[in-house]
């Protein structure tokens, strides 16, 4: 028997609308897969190319698979832990399953998505532990509204049948909220040149956070739980209250001193702040899966911020790399994927100088959803003041250039974060103060 997929009923209207307007379209399936139970699809959205045109509008064979995989990467950044790009949907007059050429094209797209996720592992885009690597292909006929779904494995050429149903309020979703604080100092590394690789160094920090989380204990509502127990077993007692999650990382005092090494580096990188996390699970989810989702959400959110931050950086060619640099990662805001419903929240990220209005077109482009600023929750993480002890005077580090005394130049895009300048040490501040720490 193939996989059983339940899709929110209102999403069929979205497909009908696309089929009526365009006839041919391609998009992503977003949801939560399950290893042994039902898969839930909670969102669908079409994909546009670089020019803003809908992918597939001129025929499925003209689809740029790299464009689809890049969109899948960007979209994964806004998903909470436990939610994934589960596959693609195709709207077409003719069934894609009846044409070997179209099947081959679909598989190429899915393989490209998989490879893109594999090369960005900290975003947790692939979920082989839940779906075995199989991805869904949902076909919707633009001529008859007939639909069908199959799964494709990247390791084989065959199509596996799937049972797809549209269902109103397919399940209930329960929120698990927590905050995770990091305050570490790392060695600052170079790669064969005088320029520090910002993204490489920050990524290494996230790798360490990931390892810390893997060794951490997770308590739900202040208590340890049986990992095999299902969420539904405690719902009656909780009613509609959210799960409050606490994460306890191993103490550094337990480190074996005999394994420690002394090394010399040209600088250090301070990585500190508080990260908010909200995950959403259905009653048949086990606590083991919930723990995994929460940890993945924290790592995914951190890596998303770093990628967004590094994408925004532009530096003049004659800038002096031998400086202290203050990097402030964007903060996380939340929004419901369906208006007037707070069951499931996705995320966007805003820099210090950006307001909620900035996120509106970003959400529209990524998810094909329309919101007003008041529907976005930007109060969970807020902009923090930089600590005085983390500010530096250029005089502390001497002249910036012994030959010409040139100072560093900065080039900013509208979404560029603040960059400072001085010395041989880099300081990273992921400085997020939280209103709700005591809740």
QUIURSUL-V27214 format. One record per backbone hydrogen bond with DSSP energy under -1.0 kcal/mol. NH is the residue of the N-H (numbers start at 0). CO is the residue of the C=O. E is the energy in kcal/mol with one decimal. If there is no record, write none. Layout:
nh=NH co=CO e=E
nh=NH co=CO e=E
This chain:
nh=4 co=162 e=-3.5
nh=5 co=38 e=-3.1
nh=6 co=164 e=-3.2
nh=7 co=40 e=-1.7
nh=8 co=166 e=-1.3
nh=10 co=7 e=-1.5
nh=11 co=8 e=-1.7
nh=14 co=10 e=-1.7
nh=15 co=11 e=-2.5
nh=16 co=12 e=-2.2
nh=17 co=13 e=-2.2
nh=18 co=14 e=-2.7
nh=19 co=15 e=-2.3
nh=20 co=16 e=-2.1
nh=21 co=17 e=-2.7
nh=24 co=90 e=-2.1
nh=25 co=54 e=-1.0
nh=26 co=88 e=-2.1
nh=27 co=44 e=-2.3
nh=28 co=86 e=-2.2
nh=29 co=42 e=-2.7
nh=30 co=83 e=-2.1
nh=31 co=39 e=-2.4
nh=38 co=3 e=-3.0
nh=39 co=31 e=-2.1
nh=40 co=5 e=-2.7
nh=41 co=29 e=-2.3
nh=42 co=29 e=-1.7
nh=44 co=27 e=-1.3
nh=46 co=25 e=-1.9
nh=48 co=52 e=-3.3
nh=51 co=48 e=-1.9
nh=54 co=46 e=-3.6
nh=56 co=53 e=-1.5
nh=58 co=55 e=-1.8
nh=61 co=58 e=-1.3
nh=62 co=59 e=-1.6
nh=67 co=63 e=-1.8
nh=68 co=64 e=-2.4
nh=69 co=65 e=-2.1
nh=70 co=66 e=-2.2
nh=71 co=67 e=-2.3
nh=72 co=68 e=-1.8
nh=73 co=69 e=-2.4
nh=74 co=70 e=-2.8
nh=75 co=71 e=-1.9
nh=77 co=74 e=-1.2
nh=78 co=75 e=-1.1
nh=82 co=79 e=-1.9
nh=83 co=30 e=-2.9
nh=85 co=28 e=-2.5
nh=85 co=83 e=-1.0
nh=87 co=135 e=-2.1
nh=88 co=26 e=-2.1
nh=89 co=137 e=-3.0
nh=90 co=24 e=-3.1
nh=91 co=139 e=-1.7
nh=102 co=98 e=-2.4
nh=103 co=99 e=-2.3
nh=104 co=100 e=-1.8
nh=105 co=101 e=-2.6
nh=106 co=102 e=-2.4
nh=107 co=103 e=-2.0
nh=108 co=104 e=-1.9
nh=109 co=105 e=-2.2
nh=110 co=106 e=-2.7
nh=111 co=107 e=-2.2
nh=112 co=108 e=-2.1
nh=113 co=109 e=-2.3
nh=114 co=110 e=-2.5
nh=115 co=111 e=-2.3
nh=116 co=112 e=-2.3
nh=117 co=113 e=-2.5
nh=118 co=114 e=-1.8
nh=119 co=116 e=-1.3
nh=122 co=119 e=-2.2
nh=123 co=120 e=-1.8
nh=129 co=126 e=-2.0
nh=130 co=126 e=-2.4
nh=131 co=127 e=-1.9
nh=133 co=130 e=-1.9
nh=134 co=151 e=-2.5
nh=135 co=85 e=-2.7
nh=136 co=149 e=-3.0
nh=137 co=87 e=-2.4
nh=138 co=147 e=-3.2
nh=139 co=89 e=-2.5
nh=140 co=145 e=-3.2
nh=144 co=140 e=-1.7
nh=147 co=138 e=-2.0
nh=149 co=136 e=-2.1
nh=150 co=159 e=-2.5
nh=151 co=134 e=-2.7
nh=155 co=152 e=-1.3
nh=159 co=150 e=-2.7
nh=161 co=148 e=-1.5
nh=162 co=2 e=-2.9
nh=164 co=4 e=-2.3
nh=166 co=6 e=-2.9
nh=173 co=280 e=-2.8
nh=175 co=278 e=-2.7
nh=176 co=242 e=-2.5
nh=177 co=276 e=-2.2
nh=179 co=274 e=-2.7
nh=181 co=272 e=-2.6
nh=183 co=270 e=-2.4
nh=185 co=268 e=-3.1
nh=187 co=266 e=-2.5
nh=197 co=195 e=-1.1
nh=200 co=196 e=-2.4
nh=201 co=197 e=-2.4
nh=202 co=198 e=-2.6
nh=203 co=199 e=-1.8
nh=204 co=200 e=-1.2
nh=205 co=201 e=-1.7
nh=206 co=202 e=-2.1
nh=207 co=203 e=-1.6
nh=208 co=204 e=-2.2
nh=209 co=205 e=-2.7
nh=210 co=206 e=-1.9
nh=211 co=207 e=-2.4
nh=212 co=208 e=-2.5
nh=213 co=209 e=-2.1
nh=214 co=210 e=-1.2
nh=215 co=212 e=-1.2
nh=216 co=247 e=-2.5
nh=218 co=245 e=-2.8
nh=219 co=222 e=-2.6
nh=220 co=243 e=-3.6
nh=222 co=219 e=-1.4
nh=228 co=225 e=-1.4
nh=230 co=284 e=-2.9
nh=231 co=282 e=-2.3
nh=232 co=229 e=-1.5
nh=233 co=230 e=-1.9
nh=237 co=233 e=-1.3
nh=238 co=234 e=-2.1
nh=240 co=237 e=-1.9
nh=242 co=174 e=-2.5
nh=244 co=176 e=-2.7
nh=245 co=218 e=-2.4
nh=247 co=216 e=-3.0
nh=253 co=250 e=-1.5
nh=254 co=251 e=-1.7
nh=258 co=255 e=-1.9
nh=259 co=256 e=-1.2
nh=268 co=185 e=-3.0
nh=270 co=183 e=-3.1
nh=272 co=181 e=-2.4
nh=274 co=179 e=-3.1
nh=276 co=177 e=-2.3
nh=278 co=175 e=-2.4
nh=280 co=173 e=-2.1
nh=284 co=281 e=-2.1
nh=286 co=228 e=-2.4
nh=287 co=226 e=-2.2
nh=289 co=285 e=-2.2
nh=290 co=286 e=-2.4
nh=291 co=287 e=-1.9
nh=292 co=288 e=-2.6
nh=293 co=289 e=-2.3
nh=294 co=290 e=-2.3
nh=295 co=291 e=-2.4
nh=296 co=292 e=-2.3
nh=297 co=293 e=-1.9
nh=298 co=294 e=-2.0
nh=299 co=295 e=-3.0
nh=300 co=296 e=-2.7
nh=301 co=297 e=-2.3
nh=302 co=298 e=-2.6
nh=303 co=299 e=-2.5
nh=304 co=300 e=-2.2
nh=305 co=301 e=-2.0
nh=306 co=302 e=-2.5
nh=307 co=303 e=-2.6
nh=308 co=304 e=-2.8
nh=309 co=305 e=-2.9
nh=310 co=306 e=-2.3
nh=311 co=307 e=-1.1
nh=318 co=315 e=-1.8
nh=322 co=320 e=-2.5
nh=323 co=421 e=-2.3
nh=326 co=426 e=-1.1
nh=330 co=349 e=-2.6
nh=332 co=347 e=-2.7
nh=333 co=376 e=-2.3
nh=334 co=345 e=-2.1
nh=336 co=343 e=-1.6
nh=340 co=337 e=-1.6
nh=345 co=334 e=-2.7
nh=346 co=77 e=-2.6
nh=347 co=332 e=-1.8
nh=349 co=330 e=-2.2
nh=353 co=350 e=-1.7
nh=357 co=354 e=-1.6
nh=362 co=358 e=-2.6
nh=363 co=359 e=-2.1
nh=364 co=360 e=-2.4
nh=365 co=361 e=-2.1
nh=366 co=362 e=-2.9
nh=367 co=363 e=-1.3
nh=374 co=371 e=-2.0
nh=375 co=372 e=-1.8
nh=376 co=333 e=-3.3
nh=381 co=432 e=-2.0
nh=389 co=386 e=-1.7
nh=390 co=387 e=-1.7
nh=395 co=392 e=-1.8
nh=396 co=393 e=-1.3
nh=404 co=400 e=-2.2
nh=410 co=313 e=-1.1
nh=415 co=412 e=-2.1
nh=425 co=267 e=-1.0
nh=426 co=324 e=-1.7
nh=427 co=269 e=-1.1
nh=428 co=326 e=-2.1
nh=429 co=271 e=-1.8
nh=430 co=428 e=-1.0
nh=432 co=381 e=-1.1
nh=438 co=435 e=-1.7
